Amino acid sequence: MEETIKKVQQFIEQQNLFTFGQKLIVGVSGGADSVFLIHVLHELGYTCMIAHCNFHLRGEESDRDALFVKSLAGKLNLPFRSIDFQTEKYASKQKISIEMAARELRYRWFAELKEKEEADCIVIAHHSDDVVETFFINMTRGTGIHGLTGIKPKKGDIVRPLLALSREEIVAYLQQKNIPFVEDSTNKETVYTRNKFRNHIIPLLQTINPSFKESVLQTIGHLQQTESFMEDQLNTIKEDLFVEKENACCISIEKLKKENSPMFILYELLYPYGFPASVINDIYNGLDGTSGKQYMSEKYRILKDRKWLILSDRNREAPVTYIIKDTDTTIENPLKMTITYEEKKPGFTVIKDKRFCYLDVDKLVFPLEIRRWKKGDTFVPFGMKNRKKVSDFFIDRQFSILQKEQTWLLLSGGEIAWIMGERSDDRFKIDLKTKKIMILEINK
């Protein structure tokens, strides 16, 4: 076996990236790196499908690359899938850079293709030079230790079997075997950040130290070991700081502040949830602030509530209404409940448990609705005659912000019949005239 190919195979096995018999979707642009990747995987006997993205950023050159990759798939007798993107339009709409737009479009399609084709993983042609470049790009933008530990061999469904090779080794192999590939003319332009490092900054640093890339890779190796050790320590700290409270993930502010490096720990705890450093800094500065302050990442929210930072999924914020028909006997959302009906008879007893609610059927208007509470909501608490604001009821019960947000209301004809799990409305209670009773039970 060729030494270069052997090096790739050993890396695949050492990192446990994939095995023979698994189905691989291989991203192939037509450039040297991806052409080398598909040739090597094909020669080693892996089951591959070629996937190509045409971003339409280089006019005829983009179409040339697509035709080249399609032809390559035919020569290797491999399945071929391709897609066309209007990258500039997408970048403008999302207000992101062309580089970021291409990345988002590419990986989203790869994920969809993997699911459709029932593949095992997506294989990308990143090599050790990419690791060095990414190190400097992240350092320039500002990052924690995770951003300085390079590109990982495996991240979710994405695997990178060429990280053990340099671009020089890849090109040398292709030239030796007379394997054609296409050149991306934009690789020589300095418009893109990565190209500035690749074509100017790193070569300049190599004039100071010819083994500069190797030195950086060695440093990254040390940082990876540090990262591994740090993650073990953070997991221990996280177990102490993170608490499952009121069906949410909460961070104890009191315990966080007692740590030796609370700002660093907060950053490490929150960055996986997409919170940028600037927002985490604001969260840290607001630890002693008033309750109710909210901080957002793309998918998550942090709510400052008294002694807690409450982490929740933003998808849960959208207002939702659930319906209960008079024929329903159970519901699954938003709470699991059992619904029964009984004729009122002498000796009927009420279970005094907040999980139960007893309503006079004749006083109800179906379908009933379940929704979150809103500002201005009022009801007549059981045993009382006058209306009371739901918000005042929460204050009386000393509800936290999170408890308020997680409270559901059962409504009949637009009126609150039950603050679910807390208090029913006096207007819908069973009385001497009641003939039929609706019994709702929140399941444990």
C-alpha positions, 0 to 999 in steps of 0.5 A: 500500500502506498505510504500516503494511503496507508497514513490515511487508513491508519488515521481512519482506524485510530480515530474510529471514523467509519468502517468498511460496509458503511455508506459514505457521502463524500463532498467533492468540489473538484479541487485537489483535496477532495479529488484525492479524498475520493480516489483514496477512499475508492481505492481502499474499498469504502462504499462512497457516494459523491456529493457536489455543491455548485454555489454559482460564485465563479460563473462558467468556472463553477459549471466547469467544476460541476461537470468535472466532478460528474465526469469523475463520478462516472469514471469511478463508477460511483453514485453522484448527487449535486445541487445548485445554490444561489449563494449571493442571494442567500447571503444577502437575505440572511445578512451573512458573509458569502463564506458563511452562506456557502458553509450553511447551505453546504452542510444543511444539504449534506445533512438532508442528503445523508438522511435521504440516502440513509448514509452513515456519515459525511466525509470532508477533505479538510487536511492539516493546513486547514487546521493551522489556518482555522487556528489563526482565523479563530484567534484573530476573531477572538475565541476560547480554548475550543477555537484554538484546538483545530478542526476535529476529526469527527464532529457529529456526522461529519468526519475528516480522514485527511487531517493527518496529511498536509496539502503538500503531501496531497498534491504530490500524490496526485502529481505522481499518479497523474490524477487531474483536478481543477483549480479554484481561481478564487484561492489566489484572491485575498478577499476571503479571510482564509486566503489571506492567511494561506497565501500571505501570513503563514508563508511570511511566518515560515520565513521566520521558522520553516517548520512553522506549520509543524510547530503550530500543529504541535501546539494545537496537540498540547491545547487538545490535551488541555481541553480534554483535562479542562472538560473533565473538570468542567463536567464536575463543576457542571454537575454541581452548578446545573440543576433540573428545576421546574422542568428547566435547566438552571445555573445557581448564581450563588455557586457560580460566583464562589468558583475561582474563575466564574467568568471563564466557567460561565463562558465554557458552560454557555458557548455550546448553546450559541451565546457569543462572548459579548452576550456571556459578558453581559450575563456575567455583569448582570448576575447581581441585577434585577430579575427578568433580564433575558439574553438570547442566542439563536436557539436558546434563551437565558433568563435571570431569575433571582438566584438562578440563570434559567436556560431554555429552548427558544422554540418553546416561546411561541404562543400555542393553544391546545383544544379539548373536545367533549369526546376527549378522554386523554390529552398528551400536550401540553400536559398529560391528562386523563378526562372522565365524566360522572353523573352527580350522585349522593355521596360523590367525593372530591379528591383534594389534590391540585392535580384534580379539577372538578367542573360543572359540564353544563357551565362549560362551552366546548371545545375548551382551550389550554394556553399560557397566561397573558398579562391582563388575565383575570379569574374568580378564585374558587371560594371567592366572588370577585375577579382577581388578576392572575399576575396577582395570584402568582405574586401571592403564591410567590411564583418565580418567573419560570413558574409563571411562564410554565403555567397553563390555563384551561379556558371555557368560552374565553374565561379561565376555568382552571389555573392548571395544577393550582386553582379552579374558577368559582364560576365553573364549580360543581354545586347543588344544581350540577348534574354532570361533572367533568373530572380532569386529572394531571398525570404524575 
